[in-house]
Amino acid sequence: MNFKDLLLQAKTGDDFAIIQIMGMYRPLLIKESVINGVFDEDLYQELQLIQLSCIRTIKVKTIV
């Protein structure tokens, strides 16, 4: 399954698709949650919430 299909499924509330997308970006969110060499769990959680919001609100063009 390609990313676009996965995203479309996640937008409909498919938990499996959401988990898959969240997993793809987990390393990046962890990397961006390290401040001065220390992992900031609160920042990580905030980034996850932002990611979920983006999944819900992003507009995906479909080719007909």
C-alpha atoms as a printed R data frame, in Angstrom:
   type eleno elety resid chain resno       x      y       z
1  ATOM     1    CA   MET     A     1   0.000  0.000   0.000
2  ATOM     2    CA   ASN     A     2   1.371  3.418  -0.875
3  ATOM     3    CA   PHE     A     3   1.513  6.362   1.496
4  ATOM     4    CA   LYS     A     4  -1.384  8.179  -0.150
5  ATOM     5    CA   ASP     A     5  -3.731  5.226   0.369
6  ATOM     6    CA   LEU     A     6  -2.535  4.848   3.938
7  ATOM     7    CA   LEU     A     7  -3.162  8.534   4.583
8  ATOM     8    CA   LEU     A     8  -6.654  8.371   3.092
9  ATOM     9    CA   GLN     A     9  -7.464  5.448   5.380
10 ATOM    10    CA   ALA     A    10  -6.022  7.284   8.397
11 ATOM    11    CA   LYS     A    11  -8.182 10.305   7.601
12 ATOM    12    CA   THR     A    12 -11.276  8.099   7.864
13 ATOM    13    CA   GLY     A    13 -10.205  7.028  11.364
14 ATOM    14    CA   ASP     A    14  -8.588  3.678  10.547
15 ATOM    15    CA   ASP     A    15  -6.518  2.997  13.679
16 ATOM    16    CA   PHE     A    16  -4.119  0.654  11.891
17 ATOM    17    CA   ALA     A    17  -3.341  3.278   9.252
18 ATOM    18    CA   ILE     A    18  -2.841  5.974  11.894
19 ATOM    19    CA   ILE     A    19  -0.460  3.744  13.835
20 ATOM    20    CA   GLN     A    20   1.477  2.970  10.656
21 ATOM    21    CA   ILE     A    21   1.935  6.647   9.812
22 ATOM    22    CA   MET     A    22   2.818  7.536  13.393
23 ATOM    23    CA   GLY     A    23   5.427  4.763  13.339
24 ATOM    24    CA   MET     A    24   6.967  6.068  10.129
25 ATOM    25    CA   TYR     A    25   7.617  9.449  11.684
26 ATOM    26    CA   ARG     A    26   8.496  8.248  15.202
27 ATOM    27    CA   PRO     A    27  12.288  8.501  14.721
28 ATOM    28    CA   LEU     A    28  11.951 12.069  13.456
29 ATOM    29    CA   LEU     A    29   9.702 13.083  16.351
30 ATOM    30    CA   ILE     A    30  12.115 11.527  18.843
31 ATOM    31    CA   LYS     A    31  15.038 13.343  17.214
32 ATOM    32    CA   GLU     A    32  13.198 16.669  17.352
33 ATOM    33    CA   SER     A    33  12.221 16.054  20.994
34 ATOM    34    CA   VAL     A    34  15.817 16.085  22.217
35 ATOM    35    CA   ILE     A    35  16.819 19.443  23.661
36 ATOM    36    CA   ASN     A    36  20.397 19.975  24.831
37 ATOM    37    CA   GLY     A    37  20.959 16.223  24.668
38 ATOM    38    CA   VAL     A    38  17.938 15.400  26.838
39 ATOM    39    CA   PHE     A    39  14.757 13.744  25.586
40 ATOM    40    CA   ASP     A    40  11.720 15.890  26.421
41 ATOM    41    CA   GLU     A    41   8.713 13.579  26.731
42 ATOM    42    CA   ASP     A    42   6.251 16.478  26.904
43 ATOM    43    CA   LEU     A    43   7.562 17.870  23.622
44 ATOM    44    CA   TYR     A    44   7.335 14.411  22.062
45 ATOM    45    CA   GLN     A    45   3.690 14.130  23.094
46 ATOM    46    CA   GLU     A    46   2.949 17.597  21.718
47 ATOM    47    CA   LEU     A    47   4.561 16.670  18.402
48 ATOM    48    CA   GLN     A    48   2.446 13.520  18.259
49 ATOM    49    CA   LEU     A    49  -0.721 15.571  18.820
50 ATOM    50    CA   ILE     A    50   0.312 17.949  16.050
51 ATOM    51    CA   GLN     A    51   0.967 14.992  13.766
52 ATOM    52    CA   LEU     A    52  -2.488 13.564  14.474
53 ATOM    53    CA   SER     A    53  -4.024 16.947  13.753
54 ATOM    54    CA   CYS     A    54  -2.150 17.110  10.455
55 ATOM    55    CA   ILE     A    55  -3.360 13.643   9.482
56 ATOM    56    CA   ARG     A    56  -6.952 14.710  10.111
57 ATOM    57    CA   THR     A    57  -6.780 18.048   8.319
58 ATOM    58    CA   ILE     A    58  -4.446 17.498   5.348
59 ATOM    59    CA   LYS     A    59  -6.121 17.647   1.962
60 ATOM    60    CA   VAL     A    60  -5.242 14.753  -0.308
61 ATOM    61    CA   LYS     A    61  -5.770 15.116  -4.028
62 ATOM    62    CA   THR     A    62  -7.230 12.077  -5.665
63 ATOM    63    CA   ILE     A    63  -6.695 11.396  -9.337
64 ATOM    64    CA   VAL     A    64  -9.909 10.440 -11.051
